[in-house]
Amino acid sequence: MKKQASISLSPDPVIEAYKKDIDRTLLRENLKRTPEERIRNLMQLQRVAEELRRAGQRIKRQ
């Protein structure tokens, strides 16, 4: 049996800088949902984004 090398990973400063701005409660809540629920929510978000895009195009034309 091979011995695994002990690897010490120090925190990446770039990742640490971004982590402070992430709301982990939202991630945890989303992970409580089933994959199907997450896909449905994503599809709804895409519909809203498309509606906003169309509204923005209408405003540009005016």
N, CA, C and O atoms as a Tripos MOL2 file, in Angstrom:
@<TRIPOS>MOLECULE
protein
  248   247    62     0     0
PROTEIN
NO_CHARGES

@<TRIPOS>ATOM
      1 N           0.8420   -1.1840    0.0000 N.3       1 MET1
      2 CA          0.0000    0.0000    0.0000 C.3       1 MET1
      3 C           0.8850    1.2450    0.0000 C.2       1 MET1
      4 O           1.8310    1.3500    0.7800 O.2       1 MET1
      5 N           0.5590    2.1930   -0.8940 N.am      2 LYS2
      6 CA          1.3380    3.4240   -0.9950 C.3       2 LYS2
      7 C           0.9280    4.4060    0.0800 C.2       2 LYS2
      8 O          -0.2410    4.4880    0.4580 O.2       2 LYS2
      9 N           1.8970    5.1420    0.5630 N.am      3 LYS3
     10 CA          1.6140    6.2220    1.5020 C.3       3 LYS3
     11 C           1.2360    7.4600    0.7190 C.2       3 LYS3
     12 O           1.8670    7.7940   -0.2840 O.2       3 LYS3
     13 N           0.2000    8.1390    1.1850 N.am      4 GLN4
     14 CA         -0.1670    9.3990    0.5530 C.3       4 GLN4
     15 C           0.7010   10.5100    1.1080 C.2       4 GLN4
     16 O           0.9540   10.5890    2.3100 O.2       4 GLN4
     17 N           1.1460   11.3590    0.2130 N.am      5 ALA5
     18 CA          1.9570   12.4970    0.6290 C.3       5 ALA5
     19 C           1.0750   13.4780    1.3840 C.2       5 ALA5
     20 O          -0.0670   13.7230    0.9970 O.2       5 ALA5
     21 N           1.5980   14.0230    2.4360 N.am      6 SER6
     22 CA          0.8690   15.0180    3.2100 C.3       6 SER6
     23 C           1.0070   16.3580    2.5040 C.2       6 SER6
     24 O           2.1010   16.9120    2.3920 O.2       6 SER6
     25 N          -0.1120   16.8630    2.0350 N.am      7 ILE7
     26 CA         -0.1010   18.1350    1.3100 C.3       7 ILE7
     27 C          -0.7640   19.1950    2.1750 C.2       7 ILE7
     28 O          -1.9010   19.0400    2.6230 O.2       7 ILE7
     29 N          -0.0380   20.2560    2.3940 N.am      8 SER8
     30 CA         -0.5760   21.3640    3.1620 C.3       8 SER8
     31 C          -0.9760   22.4630    2.1860 C.2       8 SER8
     32 O          -0.1280   23.0660    1.5290 O.2       8 SER8
     33 N          -2.2670   22.7120    2.1010 N.am      9 LEU9
     34 CA         -2.7430   23.7510    1.2090 C.3       9 LEU9
     35 C          -3.0220   25.0250    1.9950 C.2       9 LEU9
     36 O          -3.8300   25.0400    2.9240 O.2       9 LEU9
     37 N          -2.3480   26.0680    1.6100 N.am     10 SER10
     38 CA         -2.6140   27.3450    2.2670 C.3      10 SER10
     39 C          -3.7240   28.0400    1.4870 C.2      10 SER10
     40 O          -3.8460   27.8480    0.2770 O.2      10 SER10
     41 N          -4.5240   28.8370    2.1630 N.am     11 PRO11
     42 CA         -5.6290   29.5190    1.4840 C.3      11 PRO11
     43 C          -5.1250   30.4310    0.3700 C.2      11 PRO11
     44 O          -4.1370   31.1460    0.5370 O.2      11 PRO11
     45 N          -5.8060   30.3970   -0.7500 N.am     12 ASP12
     46 CA         -5.4760   31.2690   -1.8740 C.3      12 ASP12
     47 C          -6.0180   32.6660   -1.5550 C.2      12 ASP12
     48 O          -7.2160   32.8160   -1.3140 O.2      12 ASP12
     49 N          -5.1650   33.6800   -1.5490 N.am     13 PRO13
     50 CA         -5.6230   35.0230   -1.1780 C.3      13 PRO13
     51 C          -6.7200   35.5690   -2.1030 C.2      13 PRO13
     52 O          -7.5780   36.3280   -1.6530 O.2      13 PRO13
     53 N          -6.7030   35.1950   -3.3760 N.am     14 VAL14
     54 CA         -7.7220   35.6750   -4.3070 C.3      14 VAL14
     55 C          -9.0740   35.0590   -3.9450 C.2      14 VAL14
     56 O         -10.0870   35.7570   -3.9020 O.2      14 VAL14
     57 N          -9.0840   33.7610   -3.6860 N.am     15 ILE15
     58 CA        -10.3220   33.0870   -3.3070 C.3      15 ILE15
     59 C         -10.8380   33.6520   -1.9890 C.2      15 ILE15
     60 O         -12.0340   33.9050   -1.8440 O.2      15 ILE15
     61 N          -9.9540   33.8450   -1.0450 N.am     16 GLU16
     62 CA        -10.3520   34.4040    0.2500 C.3      16 GLU16
     63 C         -10.9650   35.7890    0.0850 C.2      16 GLU16
     64 O         -11.9200   36.1300    0.7810 O.2      16 GLU16
     65 N         -10.4260   36.5870   -0.8290 N.am     17 ALA17
     66 CA        -10.9600   37.9370   -1.0590 C.3      17 ALA17
     67 C         -12.3810   37.8690   -1.6060 C.2      17 ALA17
     68 O         -13.2280   38.6740   -1.2200 O.2      17 ALA17
     69 N         -12.6540   36.9220   -2.5000 N.am     18 TYR18
     70 CA        -14.0000   36.7860   -3.0580 C.3      18 TYR18
     71 C         -14.9740   36.1890   -2.0560 C.2      18 TYR18
     72 O         -16.1490   36.5560   -2.0510 O.2      18 TYR18
     73 N         -14.5170   35.2820   -1.2110 N.am     19 LYS19
     74 CA        -15.4050   34.6030   -0.2700 C.3      19 LYS19
     75 C         -16.1230   35.5620    0.6680 C.2      19 LYS19
     76 O         -17.2510   35.2950    1.0820 O.2      19 LYS19
     77 N         -15.4860   36.6650    1.0020 N.am     20 LYS20
     78 CA        -16.0980   37.6040    1.9460 C.3      20 LYS20
     79 C         -17.3660   38.2420    1.3800 C.2      20 LYS20
     80 O         -18.2130   38.7230    2.1320 O.2      20 LYS20
     81 N         -17.4920   38.2420    0.0510 N.am     21 ASP21
     82 CA        -18.6450   38.8680   -0.5940 C.3      21 ASP21
     83 C         -19.7360   37.8710   -0.9850 C.2      21 ASP21
     84 O         -20.6990   38.2520   -1.6500 O.2      21 ASP21
     85 N         -19.6090   36.6230   -0.5940 N.am     22 ILE22
     86 CA        -20.5760   35.5950   -0.9670 C.3      22 ILE22
     87 C         -21.4940   35.2950    0.2060 C.2      22 ILE22
     88 O         -21.0420   35.0250    1.3190 O.2      22 ILE22
     89 N         -22.7880   35.3470   -0.0630 N.am     23 ASP23
     90 CA        -23.7840   35.0200    0.9640 C.3      23 ASP23
     91 C         -23.9680   33.5050    0.9680 C.2      23 ASP23
     92 O         -24.6970   32.9620    0.1390 O.2      23 ASP23
     93 N         -23.3230   32.8450    1.8760 N.am     24 ARG24
     94 CA        -23.3650   31.3740    1.9150 C.3      24 ARG24
     95 C         -24.7330   30.8440    2.3350 C.2      24 ARG24
     96 O         -25.0560   29.6880    2.0630 O.2      24 ARG24
     97 N         -25.5350   31.6710    2.9920 N.am     25 THR25
     98 CA        -26.8720   31.1980    3.3720 C.3      25 THR25
     99 C         -27.7060   30.9170    2.1270 C.2      25 THR25
    100 O         -28.5000   29.9760    2.1130 O.2      25 THR25
    101 N         -27.5330   31.7290    1.0770 N.am     26 LEU26
    102 CA        -28.2520   31.4890   -0.1670 C.3      26 LEU26
    103 C         -27.8000   30.1810   -0.8160 C.2      26 LEU26
    104 O         -28.6140   29.4320   -1.3550 O.2      26 LEU26
    105 N         -26.5060   29.9190   -0.7570 N.am     27 LEU27
    106 CA        -25.9930   28.6530   -1.3040 C.3      27 LEU27
    107 C         -26.5660   27.4710   -0.5400 C.2      27 LEU27
    108 O         -26.9980   26.4870   -1.1400 O.2      27 LEU27
    109 N         -26.5700   27.5680    0.7760 N.am     28 ARG28
    110 CA        -27.0920   26.4620    1.5920 C.3      28 ARG28
    111 C         -28.5730   26.2230    1.3240 C.2      28 ARG28
    112 O         -29.0130   25.0780    1.2180 O.2      28 ARG28
    113 N         -29.3420   27.3080    1.2140 N.am     29 GLU29
    114 CA        -30.7740   27.1760    0.9360 C.3      29 GLU29
    115 C         -31.0090   26.5240   -0.4220 C.2      29 GLU29
    116 O         -31.8910   25.6790   -0.5710 O.2      29 GLU29
    117 N         -30.2220   26.9200   -1.3990 N.am     30 ASN30
    118 CA        -30.3770   26.3370   -2.7270 C.3      30 ASN30
    119 C         -30.0210   24.8480   -2.7180 C.2      30 ASN30
    120 O         -30.6620   24.0520   -3.4040 O.2      30 ASN30
    121 N         -29.0160   24.4780   -1.9550 N.am     31 LEU31
    122 CA        -28.6030   23.0700   -1.8990 C.3      31 LEU31
    123 C         -29.6200   22.1930   -1.1610 C.2      31 LEU31
    124 O         -29.5880   20.9690   -1.2810 O.2      31 LEU31
    125 N         -30.5170   22.8180   -0.4010 N.am     32 LYS32
    126 CA        -31.5780   22.0550    0.2610 C.3      32 LYS32
    127 C         -32.6480   21.6180   -0.7470 C.2      32 LYS32
    128 O         -33.4140   20.6900   -0.4870 O.2      32 LYS32
    129 N         -32.6900   22.2930   -1.8920 N.am     33 ARG33
    130 CA        -33.6790   21.9730   -2.9260 C.3      33 ARG33
    131 C         -33.2330   20.7520   -3.7200 C.2      33 ARG33
    132 O         -32.0510   20.4130   -3.7730 O.2      33 ARG33
    133 N         -34.2120   20.1090   -4.3320 N.am     34 THR34
    134 CA        -33.8860   18.9840   -5.2050 C.3      34 THR34
    135 C         -33.3010   19.5350   -6.5010 C.2      34 THR34
    136 O         -33.5080   20.7050   -6.8230 O.2      34 THR34
    137 N         -32.5750   18.7110   -7.2440 N.am     35 PRO35
    138 CA        -32.0690   19.1790   -8.5420 C.3      35 PRO35
    139 C         -33.2010   19.6860   -9.4500 C.2      35 PRO35
    140 O         -33.0230   20.6730  -10.1640 O.2      35 PRO35
    141 N         -34.3460   19.0250   -9.4250 N.am     36 GLU36
    142 CA        -35.4780   19.4560  -10.2460 C.3      36 GLU36
    143 C         -35.9450   20.8550   -9.8270 C.2      36 GLU36
    144 O         -36.2410   21.6920  -10.6800 O.2      36 GLU36
    145 N         -36.0100   21.1060   -8.5190 N.am     37 GLU37
    146 CA        -36.4260   22.4350   -8.0330 C.3      37 GLU37
    147 C         -35.4200   23.4980   -8.4500 C.2      37 GLU37
    148 O         -35.7980   24.6120   -8.8140 O.2      37 GLU37
    149 N         -34.1490   23.1550   -8.3970 N.am     38 ARG38
    150 CA        -33.1130   24.1190   -8.7960 C.3      38 ARG38
    151 C         -33.2190   24.4480  -10.2760 C.2      38 ARG38
    152 O         -33.0500   25.6000  -10.6780 O.2      38 ARG38
    153 N         -33.5010   23.4320  -11.0860 N.am     39 ILE39
    154 CA        -33.6470   23.6660  -12.5200 C.3      39 ILE39
    155 C         -34.8730   24.5300  -12.7990 C.2      39 ILE39
    156 O         -34.8200   25.4390  -13.6280 O.2      39 ILE39
    157 N         -35.9790   24.2450  -12.1060 N.am     40 ARG40
    158 CA        -37.1830   25.0720  -12.2820 C.3      40 ARG40
    159 C         -36.9080   26.5260  -11.9130 C.2      40 ARG40
    160 O         -37.3260   27.4400  -12.6230 O.2      40 ARG40
    161 N         -36.2020   26.7390  -10.8000 N.am     41 ASN41
    162 CA        -35.8680   28.1090  -10.3840 C.3      41 ASN41
    163 C         -34.9780   28.7940  -11.4160 C.2      41 ASN41
    164 O         -35.1550   29.9770  -11.7070 O.2      41 ASN41
    165 N         -34.0230   28.0490  -11.9660 N.am     42 LEU42
    166 CA        -33.1380   28.6090  -12.9870 C.3      42 LEU42
    167 C         -33.9260   28.9840  -14.2390 C.2      42 LEU42
    168 O         -33.6930   30.0360  -14.8330 O.2      42 LEU42
    169 N         -34.8550   28.1230  -14.6340 N.am     43 MET43
    170 CA        -35.6760   28.4160  -15.8050 C.3      43 MET43
    171 C         -36.5220   29.6650  -15.5810 C.2      43 MET43
    172 O         -36.6850   30.4760  -16.4930 O.2      43 MET43
    173 N         -37.0600   29.8220  -14.3770 N.am     44 GLN44
    174 CA        -37.8390   31.0230  -14.0450 C.3      44 GLN44
    175 C         -36.9530   32.2640  -14.1020 C.2      44 GLN44
    176 O         -37.3710   33.3020  -14.6150 O.2      44 GLN44
    177 N         -35.7450   32.1640  -13.5850 N.am     45 LEU45
    178 CA        -34.8000   33.2830  -13.6270 C.3      45 LEU45
    179 C         -34.4710   33.6460  -15.0750 C.2      45 LEU45
    180 O         -34.3520   34.8250  -15.4070 O.2      45 LEU45
    181 N         -34.3260   32.6450  -15.9300 N.am     46 GLN46
    182 CA        -34.0490   32.9150  -17.3440 C.3      46 GLN46
    183 C         -35.2320   33.6230  -18.0090 C.2      46 GLN46
    184 O         -35.0350   34.5080  -18.8410 O.2      46 GLN46
    185 N         -36.4530   33.2400  -17.6490 N.am     47 ARG47
    186 CA        -37.6380   33.9100  -18.1990 C.3      47 ARG47
    187 C         -37.6610   35.3840  -17.7740 C.2      47 ARG47
    188 O         -37.9560   36.2620  -18.5840 O.2      47 ARG47
    189 N         -37.3520   35.6470  -16.5150 N.am     48 VAL48
    190 CA        -37.3220   37.0270  -16.0130 C.3      48 VAL48
    191 C         -36.2380   37.8240  -16.7330 C.2      48 VAL48
    192 O         -36.4630   38.9690  -17.1240 O.2      48 VAL48
    193 N         -35.0610   37.2180  -16.9080 N.am     49 ALA49
    194 CA        -33.9610   37.9060  -17.5950 C.3      49 ALA49
    195 C         -34.3480   38.2400  -19.0300 C.2      49 ALA49
    196 O         -34.0470   39.3290  -19.5190 O.2      49 ALA49
    197 N         -35.0080   37.3130  -19.7000 N.am     50 GLU50
    198 CA        -35.4420   37.5510  -21.0840 C.3      50 GLU50
    199 C         -36.4840   38.6700  -21.1260 C.2      50 GLU50
    200 O         -36.4450   39.5180  -22.0180 O.2      50 GLU50
    201 N         -37.3950   38.6790  -20.1870 N.am     51 GLU51
    202 CA        -38.4040   39.7350  -20.1270 C.3      51 GLU51
    203 C         -37.7460   41.1010  -19.9040 C.2      51 GLU51
    204 O         -38.1380   42.0880  -20.5250 O.2      51 GLU51
    205 N         -36.7590   41.1550  -19.0300 N.am     52 LEU52
    206 CA        -36.0360   42.4120  -18.7910 C.3      52 LEU52
    207 C         -35.2670   42.8550  -20.0340 C.2      52 LEU52
    208 O         -35.1960   44.0460  -20.3380 O.2      52 LEU52
    209 N         -34.6930   41.8890  -20.7480 N.am     53 ARG53
    210 CA        -33.9630   42.2120  -21.9730 C.3      53 ARG53
    211 C         -34.9150   42.8310  -23.0030 C.2      53 ARG53
    212 O         -34.5940   43.8420  -23.6270 O.2      53 ARG53
    213 N         -36.0840   42.2170  -23.1710 N.am     54 ARG54
    214 CA        -37.0630   42.7480  -24.1300 C.3      54 ARG54
    215 C         -37.5420   44.1390  -23.7120 C.2      54 ARG54
    216 O         -37.7120   45.0180  -24.5570 O.2      54 ARG54
    217 N         -37.7590   44.3360  -22.4130 N.am     55 ALA55
    218 CA        -38.1880   45.6500  -21.9250 C.3      55 ALA55
    219 C         -37.1040   46.6980  -22.2240 C.2      55 ALA55
    220 O         -37.4060   47.8200  -22.6290 O.2      55 ALA55
    221 N         -35.8590   46.3150  -22.0200 N.am     56 GLY56
    222 CA        -34.7570   47.2430  -22.3200 C.3      56 GLY56
    223 C         -34.7040   47.5940  -23.7960 C.2      56 GLY56
    224 O         -34.4230   48.7410  -24.1460 O.2      56 GLY56
    225 N         -34.9680   46.6310  -24.6650 N.am     57 GLN57
    226 CA        -34.9790   46.8950  -26.1000 C.3      57 GLN57
    227 C         -36.1280   47.8240  -26.4680 C.2      57 GLN57
    228 O         -35.9590   48.7120  -27.3040 O.2      57 GLN57
    229 N         -37.2920   47.6340  -25.8570 N.am     58 ARG58
    230 CA        -38.4370   48.5230  -26.1310 C.3      58 ARG58
    231 C         -38.1130   49.9620  -25.7260 C.2      58 ARG58
    232 O         -38.4420   50.9080  -26.4420 O.2      58 ARG58
    233 N         -37.4750   50.1110  -24.5920 N.am     59 ILE59
    234 CA        -37.1180   51.4670  -24.1080 C.3      59 ILE59
    235 C         -36.1200   52.1110  -25.0580 C.2      59 ILE59
    236 O         -36.2250   53.3050  -25.3410 O.2      59 ILE59
    237 N         -35.1580   51.3500  -25.5530 N.am     60 LYS60
    238 CA        -34.1560   51.8950  -26.4920 C.3      60 LYS60
    239 C         -34.8190   52.4080  -27.7580 C.2      60 LYS60
    240 O         -34.4040   53.4250  -28.3130 O.2      60 LYS60
    241 N         -35.8600   51.7010  -28.2210 N.am     61 ARG61
    242 CA        -36.5390   52.0830  -29.4570 C.3      61 ARG61
    243 C         -37.3500   53.3700  -29.3080 C.2      61 ARG61
    244 O         -37.6120   54.0540  -30.2970 O.2      61 ARG61
    245 N         -37.7430   53.6990  -28.0920 N.am     62 GLN62
    246 CA        -38.5980   54.8800  -27.8790 C.3      62 GLN62
    247 C         -37.8150   56.1650  -27.9130 C.2      62 GLN62
    248 O         -38.3890   57.2420  -27.7500 O.2      62 GLN62
@<TRIPOS>BOND
     1     1     2 1
     2     2     3 1
     3     3     4 2
     4     3     5 am
     5     5     6 1
     6     6     7 1
     7     7     8 2
     8     7     9 am
     9     9    10 1
    10    10    11 1
    11    11    12 2
    12    11    13 am
    13    13    14 1
    14    14    15 1
    15    15    16 2
    16    15    17 am
    17    17    18 1
    18    18    19 1
    19    19    20 2
    20    19    21 am
    21    21    22 1
    22    22    23 1
    23    23    24 2
    24    23    25 am
    25    25    26 1
    26    26    27 1
    27    27    28 2
    28    27    29 am
    29    29    30 1
    30    30    31 1
    31    31    32 2
    32    31    33 am
    33    33    34 1
    34    34    35 1
    35    35    36 2
    36    35    37 am
    37    37    38 1
    38    38    39 1
    39    39    40 2
    40    39    41 am
    41    41    42 1
    42    42    43 1
    43    43    44 2
    44    43    45 am
    45    45    46 1
    46    46    47 1
    47    47    48 2
    48    47    49 am
    49    49    50 1
    50    50    51 1
    51    51    52 2
    52    51    53 am
    53    53    54 1
    54    54    55 1
    55    55    56 2
    56    55    57 am
    57    57    58 1
    58    58    59 1
    59    59    60 2
    60    59    61 am
    61    61    62 1
    62    62    63 1
    63    63    64 2
    64    63    65 am
    65    65    66 1
    66    66    67 1
    67    67    68 2
    68    67    69 am
    69    69    70 1
    70    70    71 1
    71    71    72 2
    72    71    73 am
    73    73    74 1
    74    74    75 1
    75    75    76 2
    76    75    77 am
    77    77    78 1
    78    78    79 1
    79    79    80 2
    80    79    81 am
    81    81    82 1
    82    82    83 1
    83    83    84 2
    84    83    85 am
    85    85    86 1
    86    86    87 1
    87    87    88 2
    88    87    89 am
    89    89    90 1
    90    90    91 1
    91    91    92 2
    92    91    93 am
    93    93    94 1
    94    94    95 1
    95    95    96 2
    96    95    97 am
    97    97    98 1
    98    98    99 1
    99    99   100 2
   100    99   101 am
   101   101   102 1
   102   102   103 1
   103   103   104 2
   104   103   105 am
   105   105   106 1
   106   106   107 1
   107   107   108 2
   108   107   109 am
   109   109   110 1
   110   110   111 1
   111   111   112 2
   112   111   113 am
   113   113   114 1
   114   114   115 1
   115   115   116 2
   116   115   117 am
   117   117   118 1
   118   118   119 1
   119   119   120 2
   120   119   121 am
   121   121   122 1
   122   122   123 1
   123   123   124 2
   124   123   125 am
   125   125   126 1
   126   126   127 1
   127   127   128 2
   128   127   129 am
   129   129   130 1
   130   130   131 1
   131   131   132 2
   132   131   133 am
   133   133   134 1
   134   134   135 1
   135   135   136 2
   136   135   137 am
   137   137   138 1
   138   138   139 1
   139   139   140 2
   140   139   141 am
   141   141   142 1
   142   142   143 1
   143   143   144 2
   144   143   145 am
   145   145   146 1
   146   146   147 1
   147   147   148 2
   148   147   149 am
   149   149   150 1
   150   150   151 1
   151   151   152 2
   152   151   153 am
   153   153   154 1
   154   154   155 1
   155   155   156 2
   156   155   157 am
   157   157   158 1
   158   158   159 1
   159   159   160 2
   160   159   161 am
   161   161   162 1
   162   162   163 1
   163   163   164 2
   164   163   165 am
   165   165   166 1
   166   166   167 1
   167   167   168 2
   168   167   169 am
   169   169   170 1
   170   170   171 1
   171   171   172 2
   172   171   173 am
   173   173   174 1
   174   174   175 1
   175   175   176 2
   176   175   177 am
   177   177   178 1
   178   178   179 1
   179   179   180 2
   180   179   181 am
   181   181   182 1
   182   182   183 1
   183   183   184 2
   184   183   185 am
   185   185   186 1
   186   186   187 1
   187   187   188 2
   188   187   189 am
   189   189   190 1
   190   190   191 1
   191   191   192 2
   192   191   193 am
   193   193   194 1
   194   194   195 1
   195   195   196 2
   196   195   197 am
   197   197   198 1
   198   198   199 1
   199   199   200 2
   200   199   201 am
   201   201   202 1
   202   202   203 1
   203   203   204 2
   204   203   205 am
   205   205   206 1
   206   206   207 1
   207   207   208 2
   208   207   209 am
   209   209   210 1
   210   210   211 1
   211   211   212 2
   212   211   213 am
   213   213   214 1
   214   214   215 1
   215   215   216 2
   216   215   217 am
   217   217   218 1
   218   218   219 1
   219   219   220 2
   220   219   221 am
   221   221   222 1
   222   222   223 1
   223   223   224 2
   224   223   225 am
   225   225   226 1
   226   226   227 1
   227   227   228 2
   228   227   229 am
   229   229   230 1
   230   230   231 1
   231   231   232 2
   232   231   233 am
   233   233   234 1
   234   234   235 1
   235   235   236 2
   236   235   237 am
   237   237   238 1
   238   238   239 1
   239   239   240 2
   240   239   241 am
   241   241   242 1
   242   242   243 1
   243   243   244 2
   244   243   245 am
   245   245   246 1
   246   246   247 1
   247   247   248 2
@<TRIPOS>SUBSTRUCTURE
     1 MET1         2 RESIDUE 1 A MET
     2 LYS2         6 RESIDUE 1 A LYS
     3 LYS3        10 RESIDUE 1 A LYS
     4 GLN4        14 RESIDUE 1 A GLN
     5 ALA5        18 RESIDUE 1 A ALA
     6 SER6        22 RESIDUE 1 A SER
     7 ILE7        26 RESIDUE 1 A ILE
     8 SER8        30 RESIDUE 1 A SER
     9 LEU9        34 RESIDUE 1 A LEU
    10 SER10       38 RESIDUE 1 A SER
    11 PRO11       42 RESIDUE 1 A PRO
    12 ASP12       46 RESIDUE 1 A ASP
    13 PRO13       50 RESIDUE 1 A PRO
    14 VAL14       54 RESIDUE 1 A VAL
    15 ILE15       58 RESIDUE 1 A ILE
    16 GLU16       62 RESIDUE 1 A GLU
    17 ALA17       66 RESIDUE 1 A ALA
    18 TYR18       70 RESIDUE 1 A TYR
    19 LYS19       74 RESIDUE 1 A LYS
    20 LYS20       78 RESIDUE 1 A LYS
    21 ASP21       82 RESIDUE 1 A ASP
    22 ILE22       86 RESIDUE 1 A ILE
    23 ASP23       90 RESIDUE 1 A ASP
    24 ARG24       94 RESIDUE 1 A ARG
    25 THR25       98 RESIDUE 1 A THR
    26 LEU26      102 RESIDUE 1 A LEU
    27 LEU27      106 RESIDUE 1 A LEU
    28 ARG28      110 RESIDUE 1 A ARG
    29 GLU29      114 RESIDUE 1 A GLU
    30 ASN30      118 RESIDUE 1 A ASN
    31 LEU31      122 RESIDUE 1 A LEU
    32 LYS32      126 RESIDUE 1 A LYS
    33 ARG33      130 RESIDUE 1 A ARG
    34 THR34      134 RESIDUE 1 A THR
    35 PRO35      138 RESIDUE 1 A PRO
    36 GLU36      142 RESIDUE 1 A GLU
    37 GLU37      146 RESIDUE 1 A GLU
    38 ARG38      150 RESIDUE 1 A ARG
    39 ILE39      154 RESIDUE 1 A ILE
    40 ARG40      158 RESIDUE 1 A ARG
    41 ASN41      162 RESIDUE 1 A ASN
    42 LEU42      166 RESIDUE 1 A LEU
    43 MET43      170 RESIDUE 1 A MET
    44 GLN44      174 RESIDUE 1 A GLN
    45 LEU45      178 RESIDUE 1 A LEU
    46 GLN46      182 RESIDUE 1 A GLN
    47 ARG47      186 RESIDUE 1 A ARG
    48 VAL48      190 RESIDUE 1 A VAL
    49 ALA49      194 RESIDUE 1 A ALA
    50 GLU50      198 RESIDUE 1 A GLU
    51 GLU51      202 RESIDUE 1 A GLU
    52 LEU52      206 RESIDUE 1 A LEU
    53 ARG53      210 RESIDUE 1 A ARG
    54 ARG54      214 RESIDUE 1 A ARG
    55 ALA55      218 RESIDUE 1 A ALA
    56 GLY56      222 RESIDUE 1 A GLY
    57 GLN57      226 RESIDUE 1 A GLN
    58 ARG58      230 RESIDUE 1 A ARG
    59 ILE59      234 RESIDUE 1 A ILE
    60 LYS60      238 RESIDUE 1 A LYS
    61 ARG61      242 RESIDUE 1 A ARG
    62 GLN62      246 RESIDUE 1 A GLN
